Amino acid sequence: MEKPPYSIGKGIGLFFVLLASIPFSATVVILDTLSKQIKSQSQLEEEILKEKERLKLDNVSISGELLPSHCDGICYVHDGRYKILVGGAGATASAIRHEMKHIRNRVSGREWPKPAENLAELTLAMYSREELSATLYQFFRINL
């Protein structure tokens, strides 16, 4: 009999990791709602320039795009150029800071958590390291 790709124990572990992240996520939503809203492409570019200076990312190519629909913040890289997408209620100064911190972590050589044996381990690694670091910078400018 072939072993399933997951076990009940790992599934329960993932459930508790996700359950524990609910208060964290709720706090992020509340604080983000109170952040300065980005209403134009020029405002978005100003915020990116301000954070590039704060995080010493002057030599990194970072652009932004203000979308017409809701987007909390997505950052991707192509050919060494980073792009941040935000839109609707998710277009806030704090969302820009969050994504800029992710960029800072990549540029400084910090690696994404390695693929784990199970989703619970990967989720825990992401929340405990990457998202916590970006969220602390996003709201309190604590640069870990």
C-alpha positions as CSV (number, residue, x, y, z in Angstrom):
1,M,0.0,0.0,0.0
2,E,1.4,3.4,-1.0
3,K,1.9,6.0,1.7
4,P,-0.3,9.2,1.3
5,P,1.6,12.4,0.6
6,Y,0.4,13.8,4.0
7,S,-0.6,12.5,7.3
8,I,-3.4,13.3,9.7
9,G,-0.8,14.7,12.2
10,K,0.7,17.0,9.6
11,G,-2.8,18.2,8.6
12,I,-3.7,18.9,12.2
13,G,-0.4,20.8,12.6
14,L,-1.2,23.0,9.6
15,F,-4.6,23.7,11.0
16,F,-3.1,25.0,14.3
17,V,-0.5,27.1,12.4
18,L,-3.3,28.7,10.4
19,L,-5.5,29.1,13.5
20,A,-2.6,30.8,15.4
21,S,-2.1,33.3,12.5
22,I,-5.7,34.6,12.6
23,P,-5.0,37.3,15.4
24,F,-1.8,38.3,13.6
25,S,-3.7,38.7,10.3
26,A,-6.6,40.6,11.9
27,T,-4.1,43.0,13.4
28,V,-2.4,43.5,10.1
29,V,-5.7,44.3,8.4
30,I,-6.7,46.8,11.1
31,L,-3.4,48.6,11.0
32,D,-3.2,48.6,7.2
33,T,-6.7,50.3,7.1
34,L,-5.3,53.2,9.1
35,S,-2.3,53.7,6.8
36,K,-2.1,56.5,4.2
37,Q,-4.0,55.5,1.0
38,I,-2.2,55.6,-2.3
39,K,-4.5,57.3,-4.8
40,S,-2.3,58.0,-7.8
41,Q,0.7,56.5,-9.7
42,S,2.8,59.5,-8.8
43,Q,2.0,58.9,-5.1
44,L,3.0,55.3,-5.5
45,E,6.3,56.2,-7.1
46,E,7.0,58.8,-4.3
47,E,6.4,56.1,-1.6
48,I,8.7,53.7,-3.4
49,L,11.5,56.3,-3.7
50,K,11.1,57.2,0.0
51,E,11.4,53.5,1.1
52,K,14.3,52.9,-1.4
53,E,16.2,55.6,0.4
54,R,15.3,54.3,3.9
55,L,16.3,50.7,3.1
56,K,19.4,51.8,1.1
57,L,18.2,50.2,-2.1
58,D,19.4,53.0,-4.4
59,N,21.0,50.7,-6.9
60,V,18.0,48.4,-7.2
61,S,15.5,48.8,-10.0
62,I,12.0,49.0,-8.4
63,S,8.9,50.2,-10.1
64,G,5.2,50.1,-9.0
65,E,1.9,49.8,-10.7
66,L,-1.4,51.1,-9.2
67,L,-4.1,48.6,-10.2
68,P,-7.8,49.6,-10.6
69,S,-9.0,46.6,-8.5
70,H,-8.1,45.5,-5.0
71,C,-4.6,44.1,-4.4
72,D,-2.9,44.1,-1.0
73,G,0.6,44.1,-2.5
74,I,2.5,41.7,-4.8
75,C,6.1,41.9,-5.5
76,Y,7.9,40.1,-8.3
77,V,11.3,40.2,-10.0
78,H,12.1,39.7,-13.6
79,D,15.6,40.2,-15.0
80,G,16.8,41.8,-11.7
81,R,14.0,44.4,-11.8
82,Y,11.4,44.4,-9.0
83,K,7.8,45.5,-9.4
84,I,5.2,46.2,-6.7
85,L,1.5,45.9,-7.5
86,V,-1.1,47.5,-5.3
87,G,-4.7,48.6,-5.9
88,G,-8.0,49.5,-4.4
89,A,-8.2,49.5,-0.5
90,G,-4.9,47.5,-0.6
91,A,-3.0,50.5,-2.0
92,T,-1.5,51.9,1.2
93,A,1.9,53.2,2.3
94,S,2.2,50.3,4.7
95,A,1.7,47.8,1.9
96,I,4.5,49.5,0.0
97,R,6.8,49.3,3.1
98,H,5.9,45.6,3.5
99,E,6.8,44.7,-0.1
100,M,9.9,46.9,0.0
101,K,11.1,44.9,3.1
102,H,10.7,41.7,1.1
103,I,12.9,43.2,-1.6
104,R,15.5,44.3,0.9
105,N,15.6,40.8,2.3
106,R,16.2,39.3,-1.2
107,V,18.8,41.9,-2.2
108,S,20.7,41.3,1.1
109,G,21.0,37.6,0.2
110,R,18.4,36.3,2.6
111,E,16.9,33.2,1.0
112,W,13.2,32.2,1.0
113,P,12.5,29.2,3.2
114,K,13.4,26.0,1.5
115,P,10.5,23.8,0.4
116,A,9.5,21.7,3.3
117,E,8.3,18.1,3.6
118,N,4.9,19.4,4.5
119,L,2.8,22.6,4.1
120,A,2.7,23.2,7.9
121,E,6.5,23.5,8.1
122,L,6.6,25.8,5.1
123,T,3.8,28.0,6.4
124,L,5.4,28.2,9.8
125,A,8.7,29.2,8.2
126,M,7.1,31.8,6.1
127,Y,5.2,33.4,9.0
128,S,7.9,33.2,11.5
129,R,10.6,34.6,9.3
130,E,9.6,36.4,6.1
131,E,6.2,37.7,7.0
132,L,7.1,38.7,10.5
133,S,10.1,40.6,9.3
134,A,8.2,42.4,6.6
135,T,5.2,43.2,9.0
136,L,7.4,44.6,11.7
137,Y,9.0,46.9,9.2
138,Q,5.6,47.7,7.6
139,F,4.1,49.1,10.8
140,F,6.9,49.9,13.2
141,R,9.9,50.3,10.8
142,I,11.8,47.7,12.8
143,N,14.4,46.4,10.4
144,L,15.3,42.8,11.2
